């Protein structure tokens, strides 16, 4: 099942928070997107594995992605091991994306930066012919994405480019709020966390608004790239 974009997150909700608006926009334009979550978010203060899985499935429906999988790596203890690399290699070869969207290169949660490096290395290894993998009993073809882009999360990182999500901010917010156990809910009796505050919920809008202000649109999401971005022409500038 080939897709145009494979979005990978260390935890369920990373993708929605970091690039949910971009995914919704791309899908509306006819692109195909799949999501792979590395862990179940089982170390999170709020919710359970079961609730996170249900919430991730609901968010996937809201974004209208083609597929979503969870690799069940160990939350809080991600490492750039051969085992974890090969699990991701199989996903890259399965979905054959032209673009991979991955976690922020630096962030408050240590799993995020670890995932960024882990995914980057797996993308390279996936293109090596002498690394052989099988999925469902079938030999996989080698595949290396054209671009690895990193979305921005808790910490501010100056983006190298932004995507205009002005018409899709509401879809992004809705997909994030599918994680009812994780984000702001004044009726919840669960322990408070940094991402469960009203301020954090509001930050999803004002960060997108600020990036939009700086780039001349209403709302935007920012990304960094592992290689220099080349444009065919100037037609898509805003």
C-alpha distance (Angstrom), angle and dihedral (degrees) to the residues before:
residue distance angle dihedral
X1 . . .
X2 3.79 . .
X3 3.80 118.7 .
X4 3.78 131.4 -175.8
X5 3.80 95.3 -131.0
X6 3.79 132.2 25.0
X7 3.82 113.0 -162.9
X8 3.80 114.1 -161.1
X9 3.79 126.7 -169.1
X10 3.79 133.4 -179.7
X11 3.81 89.6 -136.2
X12 3.79 136.5 21.5
X13 3.86 104.2 -91.2
X14 3.85 95.9 31.2
X15 3.79 91.6 98.9
X16 3.81 93.7 46.2
X17 3.79 92.7 49.1
X18 3.79 95.7 43.5
X19 3.79 104.4 38.4
X20 3.81 109.9 -3.2
X21 3.78 92.8 124.2
X22 3.79 92.6 50.2
X23 3.80 91.7 49.7
X24 3.81 92.0 49.9
X25 3.80 90.5 49.5
X26 3.81 94.5 47.8
X27 3.79 92.0 49.4
X28 3.81 90.6 50.0
X29 3.81 86.9 55.6
X30 3.79 92.3 54.5
X31 3.80 100.5 -95.4
X32 3.80 120.6 137.9
X33 3.81 119.2 -129.0
X34 3.80 133.8 -174.7
X35 3.80 127.6 -172.6
X36 3.80 127.4 -145.0
X37 3.81 119.0 -169.6
X38 3.79 113.3 -160.0
X39 3.82 97.6 -156.1
X40 3.78 136.4 20.9
X41 3.80 91.7 -122.4
X42 3.80 87.5 -117.0
X43 3.80 94.3 154.5
X44 3.81 92.0 59.5
X45 3.81 116.2 122.0
X46 3.79 93.0 -130.9
X47 3.78 129.8 49.4
X48 3.80 131.2 6.3
X49 3.78 137.6 -100.4
X50 3.78 88.5 -95.4
X51 3.81 96.2 50.4
X52 3.80 91.9 44.9
X53 3.81 90.5 52.5
X54 3.80 92.0 50.9
X55 3.80 91.2 46.2
X56 3.82 92.1 49.0
X57 3.80 90.2 51.6
X58 3.81 91.0 50.8
X59 3.81 92.0 48.1
X60 3.80 89.7 50.5
X61 3.80 89.6 54.9
X62 3.79 91.1 50.2
X63 3.79 92.0 51.3
X64 3.83 91.1 41.6
X65 3.79 94.5 -133.7
X66 3.81 119.0 173.7
X67 3.81 95.8 -126.7
X68 3.79 142.9 -6.9
X69 3.81 128.1 -160.3
X70 3.79 136.7 176.9
X71 3.81 120.3 -145.7
X72 3.84 93.3 -163.1
X73 3.78 96.6 -135.8
X74 3.81 116.8 166.3
X75 3.79 111.4 -78.1
X76 3.80 112.7 -132.2
X77 3.78 92.5 15.3
X78 3.78 105.6 66.8
X79 3.76 112.2 155.8
X80 3.76 135.1 -179.8
X81 3.79 93.1 -113.1
X82 3.79 129.6 151.1
X83 3.80 90.2 -113.9
X84 3.80 93.6 55.0
X85 3.80 92.7 41.2
X86 3.79 91.6 53.8
X87 3.80 93.0 48.9
X88 3.80 88.8 57.1
X89 3.81 92.8 42.6
X90 3.81 88.1 59.4
X91 3.80 90.4 52.5
X92 3.80 92.6 48.6
X93 3.78 91.0 50.1
X94 3.79 91.3 44.6
X95 3.81 95.7 52.7
X96 3.84 98.9 27.9
X97 3.82 94.8 -154.0
X98 3.77 122.9 -168.4
X99 3.81 89.0 -150.3
X100 3.80 130.6 31.1
X101 3.79 119.7 -159.1
X102 3.80 112.1 -157.2
X103 3.79 142.0 175.2
X104 3.79 123.8 -70.8
X105 3.79 115.7 -76.5
X106 3.82 90.0 -126.9
X107 3.78 128.9 19.0
X108 3.79 149.1 146.0
X109 3.82 94.0 -96.1
X110 3.83 108.7 65.5
X111 3.82 91.5 -144.4
X112 3.80 90.4 66.0
X113 3.80 97.8 63.0
X114 3.80 90.1 38.6
X115 3.80 89.9 53.2
X116 3.80 90.8 48.4
X117 3.80 91.5 57.2
X118 3.80 93.5 39.1
X119 3.80 92.3 53.8
X120 3.79 92.2 44.2
X121 3.80 92.3 53.3
X122 3.81 91.9 45.1
X123 3.81 90.4 53.1
X124 3.80 89.5 56.3
X125 3.80 94.6 44.9
X126 3.80 90.7 48.7
X127 3.79 88.7 67.1
X128 3.81 95.6 55.3
X129 3.79 111.7 103.4
X130 3.80 94.7 -155.3
X131 3.79 90.4 62.0
X132 3.78 103.3 84.1
X133 3.80 123.1 -164.9
X134 3.76 136.7 177.9
X135 3.77 130.0 -155.1
X136 3.80 122.7 -171.5
X137 3.79 89.0 -8.8
X138 3.80 94.7 -55.4
X139 3.79 128.3 112.6
X140 3.80 111.0 -113.7
X141 3.78 125.7 -134.4
X142 3.79 118.3 -122.6
X143 3.78 115.2 -103.3
X144 3.78 136.0 178.0
X145 3.83 121.7 -174.2
X146 3.79 118.7 -124.3
X147 3.80 93.1 -132.7
X148 3.80 138.4 22.4
X149 3.79 110.9 -160.6
X150 3.78 125.9 -176.7
X151 3.79 122.5 -146.6
X152 3.81 122.3 -145.7
X153 3.80 121.8 -110.0
X154 3.81 135.1 169.7
X155 3.80 98.7 -22.9
X156 3.77 120.3 62.4
X157 3.79 111.1 -111.1
X158 3.78 118.7 177.5
X159 3.81 104.8 -112.9
X160 3.78 121.2 -130.5
X161 3.78 89.0 -147.8
X162 3.80 138.7 -5.8
X163 3.79 135.3 -141.1
X164 3.80 118.9 -136.5
X165 3.82 106.5 -121.2
X166 3.80 96.4 166.5
X167 3.82 93.2 130.4
X168 3.80 94.4 41.5
X169 3.79 106.9 46.8
X170 3.79 90.1 101.2
X171 3.82 90.9 54.8
X172 3.80 90.3 49.5
X173 3.81 92.0 51.2
X174 3.80 91.5 46.1
X175 3.81 91.7 51.1
X176 3.81 90.7 50.0
X177 3.79 92.5 48.3
X178 3.80 89.2 54.4
X179 3.80 82.1 81.3
X180 3.79 91.7 76.6
X181 3.78 94.6 169.3
X182 3.79 94.0 52.2
X183 3.78 108.1 47.6
X184 3.77 139.7 51.1
X185 3.78 114.2 -43.7
X186 3.82 116.4 154.3
X187 3.83 89.9 -160.9
X188 3.81 95.1 55.0
X189 3.81 119.9 111.1
X190 3.80 93.5 -162.8
X191 3.84 121.2 112.7
X192 3.78 116.1 -80.9
X193 3.79 117.4 -107.2
X194 3.82 132.5 -177.4
X195 3.81 92.0 -101.0
X196 3.81 94.5 45.1
X197 3.80 94.4 65.5
X198 3.79 125.4 105.5
X199 3.79 88.4 -123.2
X200 3.79 91.9 59.1
X201 3.80 91.5 49.8
X202 3.79 90.1 51.2
X203 3.81 90.4 47.4
X204 3.80 90.2 67.2
X205 3.78 87.9 67.0
X206 3.77 101.1 37.2
X207 3.81 94.0 47.6
X208 3.81 90.4 51.1
X209 3.79 88.7 45.0
X210 3.80 92.4 51.2
X211 3.81 93.1 49.4
X212 3.80 87.0 47.9
X213 3.78 91.4 50.5
X214 3.79 90.9 52.5
X215 3.81 93.1 48.1
X216 3.80 100.5 39.2
X217 3.82 100.6 -105.4
X218 3.80 134.0 98.5
X219 3.84 98.6 -109.6
X220 3.79 133.8 2.5
X221 3.80 143.5 173.0
X222 3.80 121.1 -139.4
X223 3.78 132.4 -138.3
X224 3.77 141.3 -177.3
X225 3.79 122.7 -145.0
X226 3.78 131.6 -143.3
X227 3.78 91.6 -141.6
X228 3.77 136.9 30.1
X229 3.80 111.1 -77.3
X230 3.81 113.8 -126.2
X231 3.82 121.8 -160.5
X232 3.79 123.3 -150.4
X233 3.78 90.2 -147.8
X234 3.81 142.5 -31.1
X235 3.81 97.1 -90.3
X236 3.81 97.1 108.1
X237 3.79 99.4 49.8
X238 3.80 115.4 119.5
